[in-house]
Structure formats: structure tokens, C-alpha cells
Amino acid sequence: MRLDKYLKVSRLIKRRTVANEACDAGRILVNGKPARASYEVKEQDLISIQMGTKPIQVRVLKVSEYATKEDASTFYTVIEE
């Protein structure tokens, strides 16, 4: 699944266009490297999001095309806030 779509489905970022813009601006790192919106997310990837005042780092646990609001938090685990 594309990185921008994963960020939206997992509800880490509210809108896919915002996720896409964040990737273009270099605010999203995957495994320590700046990632494009088209990056294919895999389980165990480490995603760092540097938006706002607090950066957040999460590890991908599950990748799925769809998620309910209750399921979204099971897609990742927060490493650092």
C-alpha cells in the first residue's frame, strides 16, 4: 500500500492530500530516510512524522486497504512521541 494511503487509513494523518504534501515536504521518514508518497509500506517499517511541535515515531504492525475507526489503532504501535 502507498505511504500516503497508509497514513490516511491508519488515521495518523486525517487526509490523503495532507499526507501527500507532507511526504513532498520531507516531513515523513521511513526507516530513517525521506520517503515519497508512492513508497510501498511493509510490516515492521519505522515511520517518523514531523508535523506540528511534537514528532511521532510508529512501527507498522499491519497493512490493510480498509479500516474502521476502532481498527485503525491496531495498524501501528507508537515508539516515541
N, C-alpha and C positions, 0 to 999 in steps of 0.2 A: 504494500500500500504506500502511496506517496506520503511524504512527510507532512505536507500541508493538510491533507485529508486526515491523517492520523491525529494531528493536533486538534482538529475540529471534532472528530468522532470521540476522542478521549476527553473532550471538554477542557483541555489545557489552555486552548485559545478559543474564544467564542465563535469567531467567523473564519472561514477558509481564506477569504481575501486578506484578512489581517495576518493570518499565518503565512500566507504567500509573501506579503510585504515585509514581514519580519525576517523571513529567510533571505530575501533580496538585500536587506539592510545588514545582514551578517549577525543578527541577534540570536540566531538559533545555531547551536553547535551540536554535532552528533559525534560521539567518541572523540571529543576534543578538537574537531575540525569544523569550520563553517560549512553548512550544508545548504544545498539548493532545495527548493520546494519539491522537485521531482525525485529526490533521494528515496530509495526503497527502504522503508523501515523494517527491521528484523527484530525478533525477540532478543533480549539482552543488550540492545543498543542503549547507550547512555546519552540522554538528550538534555542539553543545558539551554534554558530560555532566559535571556537577559532583557526583560521588558519591565519598565517601571523602576522602582527603587530596590526591589528585592529580586535577585536572580534565583531561579529554582532549577534543581537538577533532579531528573527522574530516570529510572531504569524501566525499559519496556518489558512488560510481562506477557502481554497478549496482543495480537494484531487481528482485528476483525473489521469487516466493512460497515457493520451497523452496531449501535449500542443504545440501550435505554439509559436514562439518567442515572438509574441505580447501578447499572453495569459499568458505566464509564470509569469509575474509580478503580475497577479491578484490572484495567489495562496497563497500569503502571504503579510503581512504588516510588515515593519521594525519598531521595537520598539526602538532599540538602536544600534548605530554604534560605 
